Amino acid sequence: MKNKHVGVVILCAVLMLNIIFTQFMVHQYFYENYVNTIIFGGLNIILLPLAIYVYQKTEKRDEHD
């Protein structure tokens, strides 16, 4: 598997985790479990810099190829 494809797979996995955490967050908010809502919201916020980091590394590798 090429390095470009690995970056895309990682970004897809991060996107899937964002969708899952957002769904859990909405579900917990509906049932008034606010601590869990904050936890899943925080996990969503943590995933954003991770996705940006992976994207930048993938772009930097593509420039060198």
PLY file of the C-alpha trace (Angstrom):
ply
format ascii 1.0
element vertex 65
property float x
property float y
property float z
element edge 64
property int vertex1
property int vertex2
end_header
0.00 0.00 0.00
1.41 3.37 -0.99
2.02 6.09 1.58
-0.67 8.23 -0.05
-3.25 5.51 0.49
-2.28 5.03 4.12
-2.95 8.73 4.79
-6.33 8.53 3.11
-7.28 5.43 5.13
-6.27 7.15 8.37
-8.28 10.25 7.45
-11.30 8.06 6.66
-10.94 6.36 10.05
-10.79 9.75 11.79
-13.90 10.88 9.90
-15.71 7.70 10.95
-14.74 8.28 14.58
-16.01 11.87 14.32
-19.36 10.64 13.05
-19.60 7.98 15.78
-18.64 10.39 18.57
-21.10 12.99 17.30
-23.89 10.41 17.24
-23.04 9.31 20.80
-22.92 12.94 21.90
-26.39 13.68 20.50
-27.76 10.48 22.01
-26.35 11.26 25.45
-27.61 14.85 25.28
-31.10 13.60 24.45
-31.07 11.41 27.57
-29.62 14.26 29.67
-26.29 12.56 30.42
-24.36 15.80 30.22
-21.03 14.43 31.51
-20.94 11.88 28.69
-21.96 14.61 26.24
-18.95 16.69 27.26
-16.65 13.66 27.02
-17.71 12.82 23.47
-17.55 16.50 22.48
-14.01 16.64 23.83
-13.06 13.54 21.85
-14.39 15.23 18.70
-12.28 18.30 19.43
-9.17 16.13 19.97
-9.65 14.38 16.64
-9.56 17.61 14.63
-5.85 18.42 15.23
-5.04 14.75 14.60
-6.73 14.91 11.21
-4.94 18.16 10.33
-1.59 16.62 11.34
-2.16 13.50 9.20
-3.28 15.64 6.25
-0.18 17.85 6.45
2.14 14.82 6.68
0.42 13.23 3.68
0.73 16.42 1.66
4.40 16.81 2.58
5.14 13.22 1.45
3.35 13.86 -1.86
5.51 16.92 -2.55
8.70 14.87 -2.19
7.51 12.10 -4.55
0 1
1 2
2 3
3 4
4 5
5 6
6 7
7 8
8 9
9 10
10 11
11 12
12 13
13 14
14 15
15 16
16 17
17 18
18 19
19 20
20 21
21 22
22 23
23 24
24 25
25 26
26 27
27 28
28 29
29 30
30 31
31 32
32 33
33 34
34 35
35 36
36 37
37 38
38 39
39 40
40 41
41 42
42 43
43 44
44 45
45 46
46 47
47 48
48 49
49 50
50 51
51 52
52 53
53 54
54 55
55 56
56 57
57 58
58 59
59 60
60 61
61 62
62 63
63 64
